[in-house]
């Protein structure tokens, strides 16, 4: 089945550490997104990419960076993790031909920064 | 800018009771509307969507939502809920424009009690 996968699924790290979250997809979609979910705040967009050479900041990009290594891979990095980056992180994809932006989500990565 | 308001953060109901989860959006242009569901410890799954045509849309597991343009609403309903419907529900809107983004509400936690 075509899918969106995220690694790791759970991660505990310490303040100041660099960490990378990875997303891979077999759907053949061009658009990829990174969100964070916090209780009571819903999903907030961190970064999005329409192809390998097109990366855009979302509403909460400070403290994060991304890399689109290939059409199928989109990684999120925290250069120096801080406790308020503790959250559930989701990757999502959307096909280029979708004018209505329906998105397909991975299972999430639960990140805890101590 | 678009916004989505989910009026209830938590909705507790008893099994077999009807339920309505409310969603209002603000947009000055034509919109596409989505309901996503997040079961415990899982990612987001698309429940149903309104793109065009009939204003009443249905899911395979008995949920339905009605697009009401005059009230800018897209409320989700089910006439009789099951324990297995316990989950968090997110309403999302897209204007189909070149930003290719979804705007999410903050979510409603539906808890179905026996």
Interface residues (C-beta under 8 A of the other chain):
Chain A: X31 X33 X40 X41 X42 X43 X45 X48 X50 X58 X90 X92 X94 X99 X100 X101 X102 X103 X104 X105 X106 X107 X108
Chain B: X9 X32 X34 X36 X42 X43 X44 X45 X46 X49 X51 X90 X94 X96 X100 X101 X102 X104 X105 X106 X107
